[in-house]
Amino acid sequence: MESSTFCCVQCRLLQPPTITCVECAAPMTAPVELVRELLYYRDMQIGNHRDWTMVTAFLAGSSLAMPVLAPLAVGGIIALAIHKIRTRQQRRGIVGIDMPAAVAAQGSTTIYGVARRFRSTVSSILDDAPVLVEHAVIKDRAGAVLLRRCEAAPFLLEVEGSGSVLIAGVARVTTTSSLAQRFAVKRGDPRLGRMGVPADLAVTGQLEVASVPIDRTDLAITGVIEEEAVAELAFHRDGGRIPVMRGRVGAPVLVADRRLIAAAL
Ligand SMILES: [Zn+2]
């Protein structure tokens, strides 16, 4: 079965097919069925893009790629295969990673306000409810991250004391404690299926889902604000040119709960 879900080996983000991870910009993304083997290794280290390409080719079992590999590369692949066979017995499940740090782009500002629906929503993996942003993380018992998924629809942030800013592009929810719900999950859970996790992947742990519903108040959103022309708003002043905070590859917009930020100051 062809999968349309890719996984970043570096930050464990499940995402639509891509060459570079939308959140961390690592070139280590491939179909989740292909990279699943790699997720079992604690000390997975792939130095560069070329190695990565060969490993994915190897895991795909593709005879297509083999003739073009240099003898040294083949040696490395055999070493990896032996290592794989040796460690297969001890496997219990995917090895978790620390939650990748969310870093704000250079020139970022933080704005505060209420999230308003723009033109679309995304469906929550929990109950199909329409939400604006949802970050789902599967963690193991030790709290390490196994897999993640983030979906976001463009939405308007009604900023206190000023106008609205369109929040678009790649987003990441950074404070989860007040936005998240937690559930124990194991292999075959339909919520994992909706995240894009293959049904036969050995995943057991806690599912942490942080959602931003429509009209959510007290949000703190960090990113770079630029003016963009937005067709839907062309009837507005300035021919639809409005401030837009757009999350880009390697520089997501950071979505947090304002009350937690205030408490930390
Ligand atoms: Zn990544």
Residues whose N, C-alpha, C, O or C-beta is under 5 A from the ligand:
A	BS01	ZN	C8 Q10 C11 R12 L13 C21 E23 C24 A25 A26
